[in-house]
Amino acid sequence: MRGTERVQPANPPFQKIEDAVRSTGLSAYFLRHGCRNGSIPCVRSGRTIYVNVPQLLRQFGATSTIAENGEVVKCQTQKSITTCG
């Protein structure tokens, strides 16, 4: 029997910390600390933390366009905090 390959969405809403760092431009320390104190929207599955990136960007008032490779190609903020590069 031939195995089927799982296709991951190009831009999943819940991303591991390392992927969220690339998508948002925020540091891994900031994301981990925020997940611990409840200021960053996330869920835990065992020891793995998944950040809700669209909710995080909405929380900072940012609008962004993320390319299929996960890179932020356009980012604007409505507050003084810039959340992507």
BELPE-V676608 format. One record per residue. N is the residue number from 1. RES is the residue in one small letter. SS is DSSP state (H for helix, E for strand, L for the rest). PHI is phi as a letter, one per 20 degrees, with the letter a starting at -180 (none if undefined). Layout:
# BELPE-V676608
n | res | ss | phi
N | RES | SS | PHI
N | RES | SS | PHI
This chain:
# BELPE-V676608
n | res | ss | phi
1 | m | L | none
2 | r | L | e
3 | g | L | f
4 | t | L | d
5 | e | L | e
6 | r | L | f
7 | v | L | d
8 | q | L | e
9 | p | L | f
10 | a | L | f
11 | n | L | b
12 | p | L | f
13 | p | L | f
14 | f | E | e
15 | q | E | c
16 | k | E | f
17 | i | H | g
18 | e | H | f
19 | d | H | f
20 | a | H | f
21 | v | H | f
22 | r | H | f
23 | s | H | f
24 | t | H | d
25 | g | L | n
26 | l | L | e
27 | s | L | f
28 | a | H | f
29 | y | H | g
30 | f | H | g
31 | l | H | f
32 | r | H | f
33 | h | H | f
34 | g | H | f
35 | c | H | f
36 | r | H | f
37 | n | H | e
38 | g | L | n
39 | s | L | e
40 | i | L | d
41 | p | L | f
42 | c | E | b
43 | v | E | c
44 | r | E | d
45 | s | E | c
46 | g | L | m
47 | r | L | e
48 | t | E | e
49 | i | E | d
50 | y | E | d
51 | v | E | e
52 | n | E | e
53 | v | H | f
54 | p | H | g
55 | q | H | f
56 | l | H | f
57 | l | H | f
58 | r | H | f
59 | q | H | f
60 | f | L | e
61 | g | L | m
62 | a | E | e
63 | t | E | d
64 | s | E | b
65 | t | E | d
66 | i | E | d
67 | a | L | f
68 | e | L | f
69 | n | L | e
70 | g | L | n
71 | e | L | e
72 | v | E | f
73 | v | E | d
74 | k | E | b
75 | c | E | b
76 | q | E | c
77 | t | E | d
78 | q | L | d
79 | k | L | d
80 | s | L | f
81 | i | L | e
82 | t | L | e
83 | t | L | d
84 | c | L | b
85 | g | L | e
